[in-house]
Amino acid sequence: METVPPLEQAVVQPLSKRLKHATREQHESVDRSIMALRPFDDLEGYARFLRVQQGFQQRCLPIYRHPRLADWISDLTLRCRYAAVVRDCQDLGVDAEQWQKADGAAPLREALPHLLGWLYVNEGSNLGAAFLFKRAAELGLSASHGARHLAPSDEGRGLHWRNFTQQLDAIPLPEADIAQVIGGAKEAFACVEALARPLVR
Ligand code: HEM
């Protein structure tokens, strides 16, 4: 007689959903670290936040230029927000070339599943940026001055995210690689925290 598997085994969630679930605590912790910078109190606070964003986008650059990843995520290079964050820094006189310290953060690894985890975090941070973009507007910042990297893409924030998760969820990854993707995502969140920590005043 055939045995029926338990429900949690029978229904395998898409990778994007598993990542969201597995990194909920890390996201909450990053939210707190970012808000501890008091990024929307004044432009000085926003500059602290911008340093974190610039440091994170800089570390993610090799991911957006990765040819193997581009086979899976067709619009990968267009999704990169490094140039936008550099222009935001220039708008506000923040030194964009400086390599921001992230003491204790693990470096990027070569393995593709690991990089996919980082990519999920960076793309997700653009979805959550709707709220940050609104708060930045209260400081007089916009898609053409200081908050370019928080602006929605032309297709709209929701669709941009769905187009990403559809491509991510379609990657034929063996189950054994999933833990590496989740590990990469956790390290990416930890990197943002490590970038923010020295800047809290
Ligand atoms: C650089 C720091 C941040 C990173 C790396 C980050 C990362 C992410 C990720 C990966 C997601 C997607 C979750 C999913 O799978 O659906 C997300 C969504 C979200 N984030 Fe963040 N986040 C950051 C900062 C913040 C901050 C400071 C806030 C607000 C205080 C915030 C609010 C949100 C919200 C509201 C969503 C859900 C958006 C939606 O479902 O429409 N995030 N973020």
Residues whose N, C-alpha, C, O or C-beta is under 5 A from the ligand:
A	BS01	HEM	S16 K20 V30 D31 I34 Y120 V121 G124 S125 L127 G128 V192
